[in-house]
Amino acid sequence: MERKQTINFGAGPAKIPPAVLLEAQKELVNYKGLGMSVLEMSHRSSDFTKILNTAENLLREILNVPENYKVIFLQGGGSGQFSGVPLNLIGLKEDRHADYVVTGTWSAKAAKEAEKYGKINIVHPKLDSYTKVPDPSSWELNPSASYVYYCCNETVHGVEFNFIPDTKGVVLVCDMSSNFLSRPVDVSKFGLIFAGAQKNIGCAGVTVVIVREDLLGKVLKECPVVLDYKVQAGNNSMYNTPPCFSIYIMGLVLEWIKNNGGTDAMEKLNREKSSLIYDIINESNGFYRCPVDVKSRSRMNVTLRIKHGDEALEKKFVDEASKLGMISLKGHRSVGGIRVSLYNAVTVEETRTLADFMKQFMKAQN
């Protein structure tokens, strides 16, 4: 059966490159002539070990991960790391303090979860709304903090950092779940990076953690063993059965990213795609409005309102786009409006199709 032509602008799980889906389909019931699927393969087998090691090596190559960093593949999503990070790192210093930059829903949830394990300091004045990254000159960093935490792209509100914070030597932790591998990153500036796979690098089920070796081993006694980075790193991510199929899909996506020019090429395409949508918003005379500060606008998740939040018109926009095969454009339930997610697998041509629809829709309402 021919696949229906659908353009998925969902915030995650999100579009996977068609070449990856076709490869996975081809290998689903008979992986490389073994007579079985990756879905039923023992995680202790040499064949799966090769899949896992290939994924790790590709990730190290694409991101140029330094040798003194461990790469581990865990379960529990980004939300699992809201606990995993403080359980592993807040004990780096006796005071058990950590600094958090809160710029949206996900960093707010991370800070709340971390409060279970130590003293959490929100480094900037409370924001009236999540529409910008607060100026670093307003931050009050605690020099005795075990780490500084931020989420570099907030999917719900469409807020993205365009800089790496200067923490004055304190360990920097970043949730990169929604812009991971969308642009080059200097891993050496971070103590820890984590990212759920289901937006830019695969399907739901696996979470990547990249952590500097010297930060391992200071885990709190309350930490479940499956979240203990030192244990997982020491067992090559196989202390328990890992999310095998998700790791396999991630490996295929990483290969696709490498073959399509790596993070430099992804960054160029992501800028081009997001500019197509933001240009229409900026030139619409207020018909479309993005509430986010220009300097903090996300390349991954473009959020907008139509005619100052006319919900009936926004529903009409979503419904009409869906009839044309453009799906998952409804904003997050907590904020409403429209959200256009433009992860790596979404093409410039697909984005242009939406841009053309936006122009036509605006013209029809005026």
Phi, psi and chi 1 to 4 in degrees:
 res  aa     phi    psi   chi1   chi2   chi3   chi4
   1 MET       -  132.0 -176.8 -176.8  -67.2      -
   2 GLU   -72.2  136.7 -169.2  174.1  -21.6      -
   3 ARG   -71.2  133.1 -175.7  178.3  174.6 -174.5
   4 LYS   -62.1  137.3  179.9 -174.1  173.1 -173.8
   5 GLN   -76.7  103.3  -71.4  -58.2  -55.7      -
   6 THR  -124.5  138.4  -63.1      -      -      -
   7 ILE  -106.6  115.0  -54.5  175.6      -      -
   8 ASN   -95.6  108.4 -178.2    3.6      -      -
   9 PHE  -101.3   26.2  -69.1  107.1      -      -
  10 GLY   -70.0  154.0      -      -      -      -
  11 ALA   -82.6   -7.4      -      -      -      -
  12 GLY   127.7  128.9      -      -      -      -
  13 PRO   -53.2  146.8  -27.5   36.1      -      -
  14 ALA  -130.4 -176.9      -      -      -      -
  15 LYS   -59.7  139.2 -177.4 -176.3  177.1 -176.4
  16 ILE  -111.3  139.6  -68.7  174.0      -      -
  17 PRO   -52.4  131.4  -25.6   33.9      -      -
  18 PRO   -53.7  -36.1  -26.8   34.6      -      -
  19 ALA   -61.3  -34.9      -      -      -      -
  20 VAL   -69.6  -44.5  168.1      -      -      -
  21 LEU   -61.5  -40.8  -66.7  176.3      -      -
  22 LEU   -66.6  -39.6  -71.7  169.9      -      -
  23 GLU   -64.6  -43.8 -178.8   73.4    8.0      -
  24 ALA   -64.4  -38.7      -      -      -      -
  25 GLN   -62.4  -45.4  179.5 -170.9   47.6      -
  26 LYS   -61.1  -36.2 -173.4  177.7   79.8  173.1
  27 GLU   -97.6    0.5  -63.7 -177.1  -24.3      -
  28 LEU   -58.7  -49.1 -178.1   62.6      -      -
  29 VAL   -94.2  -14.1  -63.3      -      -      -
  30 ASN  -149.0   86.0 -173.4    3.8      -      -
  31 TYR   -72.8  113.1  176.2   74.3      -      -
  32 LYS    47.1   40.8  -61.1 -160.7 -176.7  -57.7
  33 GLY    76.7   12.0      -      -      -      -
  34 LEU   -81.1  -12.0  -66.2  175.5      -      -
  35 GLY    80.4   13.4      -      -      -      -
  36 MET  -151.2  166.9   64.5  174.9  169.2      -
  37 SER   -91.7  155.5  171.9      -      -      -
  38 VAL   -57.7  -30.4  174.8      -      -      -
  39 LEU   -61.4  -25.2  -72.2  164.0      -      -
  40 GLU  -114.8    8.3   53.6 -166.1  -11.0      -
  41 MET   -80.1  138.6 -175.3 -175.4  -69.3      -
  42 SER   -64.5  132.8  167.9      -      -      -
  43 HIS   -69.6  -13.2   65.5  -66.8      -      -
  44 ARG   -91.8   -2.5  -58.8  -68.3  179.2 -167.3
  45 SER   -75.1  156.6   67.1      -      -      -
  46 SER   -65.3  -30.1   60.1      -      -      -
  47 ASP   -66.8  -43.4  -65.3  -61.7      -      -
  48 PHE   -72.9  -35.8 -178.8   73.0      -      -
  49 THR   -56.6  -38.2  -61.0      -      -      -
  50 LYS   -65.7  -41.1 -174.2  176.7  178.6 -178.2
  51 ILE   -59.9  -46.7  -71.5  170.8      -      -
  52 LEU   -65.3  -46.6 -172.8  144.0      -      -
  53 ASN   -65.4  -36.1  -70.3  -18.4      -      -
  54 THR   -63.6  -44.0  -63.0      -      -      -
  55 ALA   -61.1  -45.1      -      -      -      -
  56 GLU   -63.6  -44.5  178.3 -178.8  -21.1      -
  57 ASN   -64.7  -38.6  -68.9  -23.7      -      -
  58 LEU   -63.5  -43.5  -80.8  165.9      -      -
  59 LEU   -62.8  -43.4 -175.3   57.0      -      -
  60 ARG   -61.3  -40.3  -75.3 -176.2  175.6  -83.4
  61 GLU   -68.6  -47.6 -179.8 -176.9   -8.4      -
  62 ILE   -62.8  -41.0  -68.3  165.9      -      -
  63 LEU   -96.0   -2.7  -90.2 -175.2      -      -
  64 ASN    52.9   52.1 -165.0   23.8      -      -
  65 VAL   -70.0  125.1  177.8      -      -      -
  66 PRO   -61.7  156.2  -22.7   34.0      -      -
  67 GLU   -65.0  -24.6  -71.6 -174.1    9.1      -
  68 ASN   -87.5   21.6   63.5  -38.6      -      -
  69 TYR  -118.3  140.5  -76.4   72.8      -      -
  70 LYS   -95.4  141.7  -65.7  -69.4 -171.2 -176.6
  71 VAL  -112.8  121.9  174.1      -      -      -
  72 ILE  -129.6  149.4   47.4 -179.2      -      -
  73 PHE  -114.3  115.0  -57.7  135.5      -      -
  74 LEU  -119.0  175.2  -57.8  180.0      -      -
  75 GLN  -112.4  171.1  -62.4  173.8   72.1      -
  76 GLY   101.5   -1.9      -      -      -      -
  77 GLY    65.9 -175.2      -      -      -      -
  78 GLY   -60.4  -36.6      -      -      -      -
  79 SER   -61.8  -32.8  -64.1      -      -      -
  80 GLY   -62.4  -34.1      -      -      -      -
  81 GLN   -77.2  -15.7  -65.8  -48.0  -52.5      -
  82 PHE   -60.0  -30.4  -63.6  169.6      -      -
  83 SER   -90.6  -42.2  -52.4      -      -      -
  84 GLY   -58.6  -40.2      -      -      -      -
  85 VAL   -62.2  -56.5  166.2      -      -      -
  86 PRO   -65.0  -36.1   19.7  -31.0      -      -
  87 LEU   -61.4  -32.2  -76.3  165.3      -      -
  88 ASN   -93.7  -29.0  -79.4  -87.5      -      -
  89 LEU  -116.9  -21.2  -59.1 -174.1      -      -
  90 ILE   -68.4  -18.6 -151.4  164.0      -      -
  91 GLY   -85.8    7.2      -      -      -      -
  92 LEU   -60.9  -30.9  -71.8  170.6      -      -
  93 LYS  -125.6  148.2  -64.8  180.0 -178.6  176.2
  94 GLU   -59.8  -31.9  -74.0 -175.2   15.0      -
  95 ASP   -66.7  -21.7  -70.1  -15.3      -      -
  96 ARG    55.8   52.4  -79.5  167.1   68.5  157.0
  97 HIS  -109.6  149.4  -73.9 -172.0      -      -
  98 ALA  -145.8  145.4      -      -      -      -
  99 ASP  -100.0  137.0  -77.6  -13.9      -      -
 100 TYR  -127.6  134.6  -83.8   67.6      -      -
 101 VAL   -98.1  120.1 -175.3      -      -      -
 102 VAL  -111.2  107.9  175.3      -      -      -
 103 THR  -121.0    9.4   53.0      -      -      -
 104 GLY   175.4 -171.8      -      -      -      -
 105 THR   -56.6  -45.6  -63.1      -      -      -
 106 TRP   -75.7  -38.7  -60.4  112.5      -      -
 107 SER   -70.5  -30.8   47.8      -      -      -
 108 ALA   -65.2  -43.0      -      -      -      -
 109 LYS   -65.8  -37.8  -72.4 -172.5  174.4 -174.1
 110 ALA   -63.6  -42.8      -      -      -      -
 111 ALA   -64.7  -41.3      -      -      -      -
 112 LYS   -63.1  -42.7 -176.9  172.4  176.2   57.7
 113 GLU   -64.5  -39.5  178.5   66.5   15.1      -
 114 ALA   -66.5  -23.7      -      -      -      -
 115 GLU   -60.7  -20.2  -72.5  173.7   -3.9      -
 116 LYS   -67.2  -20.7  -62.6  175.9 -178.8  177.0
 117 TYR  -118.5   -4.9  -50.7  110.0      -      -
 118 GLY   180.0 -169.6      -      -      -      -
 119 LYS   -90.8  119.4  172.9   70.9  173.4  169.4
 120 ILE  -108.6  129.5  -57.2  -54.6      -      -
 121 ASN  -112.8  119.4  168.7   46.3      -      -
 122 ILE   -81.3  118.5  -50.8  -58.3      -      -
 123 VAL   -76.5  -11.4  -56.6      -      -      -
 124 HIS  -128.9  162.2   50.1   82.6      -      -
 125 PRO   -57.4  146.0  -21.9   32.1      -      -
 126 LYS   -58.8  133.3 -176.8  173.1  172.3   58.4
 127 LEU   -81.3  138.8  -60.4  173.8      -      -
 128 ASP   -66.3  -35.8  -65.6  -30.7      -      -
 129 SER  -151.5  157.1   60.3      -      -      -
 130 TYR   -89.3   80.5  -65.2  131.7      -      -
 131 THR  -128.2    6.0   55.6      -      -      -
 132 LYS  -164.4  161.7   65.3  179.2  179.8  179.7
 133 VAL   -87.1  120.6  173.7      -      -      -
 134 PRO   -61.4  144.0   18.2  -27.9      -      -
 135 ASP   -58.2  128.1 -168.9  -45.4      -      -
 136 PRO   -56.5  -22.0  -26.0   34.9      -      -
 137 SER   -67.2  -16.6   64.2      -      -      -
 138 SER   -92.0   -4.1   70.8      -      -      -
 139 TRP   -80.0  140.3  -59.3    4.7      -      -
 140 GLU  -114.8   93.0  -67.9 -172.8   13.2      -
 141 LEU   -82.5  141.8  -63.0  171.5      -      -
 142 ASN   -93.7  112.7  176.4    3.2      -      -
 143 PRO   -63.2  -17.5   18.7  -28.8      -      -
 144 SER   -97.5    9.0   66.0      -      -      -
 145 ALA   -66.4  147.4      -      -      -      -
 146 SER   -71.8  -32.6  -66.8      -      -      -
 147 TYR  -162.2  163.1   60.4   86.0      -      -
 148 VAL  -113.9  130.2  176.8      -      -      -
 149 TYR  -117.5  137.6  177.9  107.4      -      -
 150 TYR  -150.4  161.3   77.0  111.5      -      -
 151 CYS  -110.3  114.9  174.1      -      -      -
 152 CYS   -79.1  -10.1   61.1      -      -      -
 153 ASN  -148.0  118.0 -174.0   72.7      -      -
 154 GLU   -94.5  112.3  -71.1  -81.4    1.0      -
 155 THR   -68.8  -32.8   56.9      -      -      -
 156 VAL   -70.7  -45.4  171.7      -      -      -
 157 HIS  -100.6  -10.3  -64.0   86.9      -      -
 158 GLY    73.2   40.9      -      -      -      -
 159 VAL  -112.1  127.4  174.3      -      -      -
 160 GLU  -131.5  138.7 -175.5  173.6   26.9      -
 161 PHE   -74.0  136.2  -82.0   72.7      -      -
 162 ASN  -109.3   18.4   60.2   14.3      -      -
 163 PHE  -150.1  161.9   63.9   93.4      -      -
 164 ILE   -99.0  123.4  -64.4  174.5      -      -
 165 PRO   -60.6  144.1  -22.9   33.2      -      -
 166 ASP   -92.2  112.8  177.7    8.4      -      -
 167 THR  -101.2   11.0   60.8      -      -      -
 168 LYS    55.3   40.3  -45.0  -63.6 -175.7 -163.2
 169 GLY    94.1  -10.9      -      -      -      -
 170 VAL   -75.7  145.9  175.0      -      -      -
 171 VAL   -56.6  130.5  170.6      -      -      -
 172 LEU  -103.5  129.4 -178.5   60.7      -      -
 173 VAL  -119.0  135.5  172.9      -      -      -
 174 CYS  -134.7  132.1 -174.0      -      -      -
 175 ASP   -87.1  107.5  172.6    1.4      -      -
 176 MET  -107.0   23.2  -70.0 -169.3 -174.1      -
 177 SER   -50.3  -39.8  -69.7      -      -      -
 178 SER  -104.7    0.3   54.0      -      -      -
 179 ASN  -134.2   19.6   64.0   -0.7      -      -
 180 PHE   -61.5  130.2 -166.9   54.8      -      -
 181 LEU    63.0   18.2  -58.6 -166.5      -      -
 182 SER   -89.7   -8.2   70.1      -      -      -
 183 ARG  -163.3  161.7   61.3 -173.0  178.7 -171.5
 184 PRO   -64.9  149.6  -19.7   32.0      -      -
 185 VAL  -138.5  135.5  170.0      -      -      -
 186 ASP   -86.1   95.8 -176.7   -7.4      -      -
 187 VAL   -59.2  -30.7  174.4      -      -      -
 188 SER   -64.3  -14.8   69.4      -      -      -
 189 LYS   -81.5   -6.6  -67.4 -173.8 -178.7  -61.9
 190 PHE  -116.3  147.1  -61.7   85.4      -      -
 191 GLY   -82.5  -36.3      -      -      -      -
 192 LEU  -151.3  138.6 -176.1  144.5      -      -
 193 ILE  -126.4  136.7  -67.9  166.6      -      -
 194 PHE  -133.6  156.4   71.7   85.1      -      -
 195 ALA  -159.7  127.6      -      -      -      -
 196 GLY   -69.3  147.3      -      -      -      -
 197 ALA   -82.3  -17.1      -      -      -      -
 198 GLN   -79.2   14.1   69.0  -85.9   14.4      -
 199 LYS  -116.7  -57.5  -58.9  176.7 -171.0  -66.1
 200 ASN  -113.0  -16.2  -91.4  -41.3      -      -
 201 ILE  -130.2   20.9   57.7  165.2      -      -
 202 GLY   149.7 -146.6      -      -      -      -
 203 CYS  -112.0  168.8   61.3      -      -      -
 204 ALA   -63.5  148.8      -      -      -      -
 205 GLY   130.2  -28.7      -      -      -      -
 206 VAL  -122.7  142.1   61.9      -      -      -
 207 THR  -122.4  128.4  -55.5      -      -      -
 208 VAL   -87.3  133.2  174.7      -      -      -
 209 VAL  -124.8  125.1  174.9      -      -      -
 210 ILE  -114.1  116.2  -57.0  171.6      -      -
 211 VAL  -135.3  137.9   57.3      -      -      -
 212 ARG   -69.0  135.3 -149.0  171.2   64.1 -144.2
 213 GLU   -57.1  -37.4  -73.3  179.4  -13.3      -
 214 ASP   -70.1   -8.5   62.8  -64.0      -      -
 215 LEU   -91.6   -5.3  -56.7  178.7      -      -
 216 LEU   -80.2  150.2  -58.4  176.1      -      -
 217 GLY    94.9    4.5      -      -      -      -
 218 LYS  -108.1   27.9  -59.4  -68.5  177.1   65.8
 219 VAL   -66.0  144.9   65.9      -      -      -
 220 LEU   -71.2  150.6  -59.1 -174.7      -      -
 221 LYS   -65.1  -21.2   67.5  179.2 -173.2  -57.2
 222 GLU   -76.1   -9.8  -56.2   95.8  -43.6      -
 223 CYS   -68.9  125.2 -176.6      -      -      -
 224 PRO   -60.7  143.4  -19.4   30.7      -      -
 225 VAL   -61.5  -31.5   68.4      -      -      -
 226 VAL   -68.8  -16.4  -67.5      -      -      -
 227 LEU  -100.8    0.7  -72.0  177.2      -      -
 228 ASP   -78.5  109.8 -173.1  -35.4      -      -
 229 TYR   -59.8  -39.3  -60.0  149.2      -      -
 230 LYS   -64.8  -42.5 -173.9  174.1 -177.6 -179.5
 231 VAL   -64.2  -47.3  169.5      -      -      -
 232 GLN   -65.5  -40.6  -71.4  -74.6   10.5      -
 233 ALA   -65.9  -38.9      -      -      -      -
 234 GLY   -68.5  -19.8      -      -      -      -
 235 ASN  -108.2   18.4  -75.0  -84.9      -      -
 236 ASN    52.5   44.1 -165.4   30.5      -      -
 237 SER    65.2   16.6  -58.1      -      -      -
 238 MET  -126.8   37.6  -70.0 -163.0  -75.9      -
 239 TYR   -60.4  -43.9  172.1   80.5      -      -
 240 ASN  -121.0  174.6   59.8  -44.8      -      -
 241 THR   -62.2  120.2  -53.7      -      -      -
 242 PRO   -79.8  170.1   30.3  -33.2      -      -
 243 PRO   -75.7   81.6   27.1  -32.3      -      -
 244 CYS   -57.3  -50.9  -60.0      -      -      -
 245 PHE   -66.6  -36.9 -164.6   74.2      -      -
 246 SER   -64.9  -37.3  -62.8      -      -      -
 247 ILE   -67.4  -39.7  -68.6  170.6      -      -
 248 TYR   -60.5  -48.1  159.7   69.2      -      -
 249 ILE   -62.6  -42.5  -66.3  -68.6      -      -
 250 MET   -58.7  -41.3  179.4  178.0   65.4      -
 251 GLY   -59.9  -40.1      -      -      -      -
 252 LEU   -66.4  -39.7  -65.6 -179.6      -      -
 253 VAL   -67.6  -40.4  175.4      -      -      -
 254 LEU   -61.0  -39.6  -67.4  172.1      -      -
 255 GLU   -63.9  -40.4 -171.5  174.0   10.3      -
 256 TRP   -61.9  -44.0  176.1   84.7      -      -
 257 ILE   -61.7  -46.5  -69.7  172.0      -      -
 258 LYS   -59.4  -46.5  177.7 -173.9  172.1 -177.9
 259 ASN   -69.9  -17.2  -68.0  -19.2      -      -
 260 ASN  -106.0   23.9  -76.9  -84.1      -      -
 261 GLY   102.1    2.7      -      -      -      -
 262 GLY    70.5 -162.0      -      -      -      -
 263 THR   -71.0  -26.7   52.6      -      -      -
 264 ASP   -63.1  -45.5  -73.5  -37.8      -      -
 265 ALA   -67.3  -39.7      -      -      -      -
 266 MET   -61.2  -42.1  -64.4  -61.0  117.2      -
 267 GLU   -61.7  -44.9  179.0  177.9   41.3      -
 268 LYS   -60.9  -45.9 -176.9 -177.5  175.8 -172.1
 269 LEU   -65.9  -39.7  -69.8  169.5      -      -
 270 ASN   -67.0  -35.5  -72.3  -35.1      -      -
 271 ARG   -65.9  -42.3  -74.1 -169.3 -174.4  -78.1
 272 GLU   -63.8  -44.8 -175.9  178.2   -7.7      -
 273 LYS   -63.4  -49.7  -69.9 -177.9  -66.2 -177.8
 274 SER   -66.0  -34.1   57.6      -      -      -
 275 SER   -63.8  -36.0  -68.1      -      -      -
 276 LEU   -56.7  -41.5  -77.2  168.7      -      -
 277 ILE   -80.2  -45.3  -55.3  -57.0      -      -
 278 TYR   -64.2  -34.2  -77.1  123.6      -      -
 279 ASP   -62.1  -40.2  -74.6  -10.3      -      -
 280 ILE   -66.4  -41.8  -70.6  171.1      -      -
 281 ILE   -59.3  -47.9  -66.0  169.7      -      -
 282 ASN   -65.9  -28.1  -64.7  -20.0      -      -
 283 GLU  -101.1   13.0  -65.0  163.9    7.5      -
 284 SER   -94.2    5.0   71.0      -      -      -
 285 ASN    56.5   35.3  -67.6  -41.5      -      -
 286 GLY    91.3   -5.4      -      -      -      -
 287 PHE   -61.8  -48.1 -178.3   82.6      -      -
 288 TYR  -104.2  140.4  -62.4  114.7      -      -
 289 ARG  -139.9  128.8 -172.2 -179.9   67.7   85.3
 290 CYS   -98.7  121.8  174.7      -      -      -
 291 PRO   -75.7   -7.4   26.1  -31.9      -      -
 292 VAL   -87.3  138.7 -179.6      -      -      -
 293 ASP   -49.5  137.5 -126.8   33.3      -      -
 294 VAL   -53.7  -43.2  172.3      -      -      -
 295 LYS   -70.0  -17.0  -73.1 -167.1  -65.2 -174.6
 296 SER  -109.7    9.8  -59.0      -      -      -
 297 ARG   -71.8  134.1  -73.2 -179.0  177.4  178.0
 298 SER   -77.2  140.0  170.9      -      -      -
 299 ARG   -80.9  -19.6  -59.0  159.0  -54.8  124.1
 300 MET   -91.3  -40.9  -61.8  -75.3   97.4      -
 301 ASN  -131.0  101.3  -48.5   98.8      -      -
 302 VAL   -88.8  117.4  179.6      -      -      -
 303 THR  -104.9  141.1   54.9      -      -      -
 304 LEU  -154.4  158.6   61.0  128.3      -      -
 305 ARG  -118.6  155.0  -57.8  -53.8  -58.1 -106.9
 306 ILE  -111.3  126.5  -60.4  177.6      -      -
 307 LYS    46.5   57.2  -78.5 -157.5  166.8  178.0
 308 HIS    59.2   33.5  -54.9  -72.4      -      -
 309 GLY    88.5   35.0      -      -      -      -
 310 ASP   -72.9   99.8 -176.6  -34.2      -      -
 311 GLU   -64.2  -34.6  -67.8 -176.6    5.4      -
 312 ALA   -65.8  -40.6      -      -      -      -
 313 LEU   -70.3  -37.5 -154.1   51.0      -      -
 314 GLU   -65.2  -38.8  -71.6  169.0  -13.5      -
 315 LYS   -64.8  -40.6 -177.2  179.3 -174.6  -56.0
 316 LYS   -61.9  -41.9 -174.8  178.2 -178.3 -177.0
 317 PHE   -58.9  -49.1  178.2   96.2      -      -
 318 VAL   -63.2  -43.5  170.9      -      -      -
 319 ASP   -65.8  -44.3  -69.7  -15.2      -      -
 320 GLU   -68.1  -38.9  -71.0 -170.4   11.3      -
 321 ALA   -63.3  -40.9      -      -      -      -
 322 SER   -62.1  -40.0 -178.6      -      -      -
 323 LYS   -62.3  -25.6  -72.4  174.3 -174.2  173.7
 324 LEU   -92.6    5.9  -64.9  169.9      -      -
 325 GLY    92.8    5.7      -      -      -      -
 326 MET  -100.5  109.0  -68.0  172.8  -81.0      -
 327 ILE  -112.4  166.0   65.5  166.5      -      -
 328 SER    62.7   44.3  -59.5      -      -      -
 329 LEU   -99.7   -3.2  -73.6  164.7      -      -
 330 LYS   -72.0  136.1 -172.8  177.7  179.3 -178.6
 331 GLY   -64.1  163.8      -      -      -      -
 332 HIS   -57.8  143.1 -170.0  -87.5      -      -
 333 ARG   -57.3  -24.2   61.2 -172.0  178.6  -81.8
 334 SER   -81.4  -16.7   64.1      -      -      -
 335 VAL  -126.1  -18.9  -64.8      -      -      -
 336 GLY    74.3 -162.0      -      -      -      -
 337 GLY    72.5 -152.6      -      -      -      -
 338 ILE  -118.1  143.1  -50.0  -64.9      -      -
 339 ARG  -135.5  125.8  173.8  170.7   56.7  174.6
 340 VAL  -110.8  111.6 -177.2      -      -      -
 341 SER   -98.3  126.6  -64.8      -      -      -
 342 LEU  -121.5   57.3  -60.0  170.2      -      -
 343 TYR   -68.8  174.2  -60.1  125.8      -      -
 344 ASN   -50.1  -39.2  -73.9  -14.7      -      -
 345 ALA   -76.2  -17.2      -      -      -      -
 346 VAL   -73.8  130.2  176.7      -      -      -
 347 THR   -89.7  164.7   66.6      -      -      -
 348 VAL   -62.2  -40.3  172.6      -      -      -
 349 GLU   -62.6  -41.8  -69.3   72.8   26.3      -
 350 GLU   -64.9  -40.6  -71.4  170.6  -27.4      -
 351 THR   -64.5  -38.8  -50.3      -      -      -
 352 ARG   -64.9  -34.6 -162.6  168.4  -81.5  123.2
 353 THR   -60.9  -43.0  -61.0      -      -      -
 354 LEU   -67.2  -41.3  175.0   61.6      -      -
 355 ALA   -59.4  -42.6      -      -      -      -
 356 ASP   -63.4  -41.1  -70.0  -17.9      -      -
 357 PHE   -62.3  -41.8  168.2   72.5      -      -
 358 MET   -59.2  -40.9  -71.4  175.0   68.8      -
 359 LYS   -64.8  -44.7  -69.0  176.1 -169.6  172.2
 360 GLN   -65.5  -40.3  -68.5  162.2   10.9      -
 361 PHE   -63.7  -44.9 -175.3   83.4      -      -
 362 MET   -62.3  -42.8  177.2  172.0   61.2      -
 363 LYS   -62.2  -39.5 -172.0  176.5  179.1 -179.4
 364 ALA   -69.5  -25.6      -      -      -      -
 365 GLN   -90.4  -14.8  -50.9  -48.4  -46.2      -
 366 ASN   -94.6      -  -74.2  -27.1      -      -
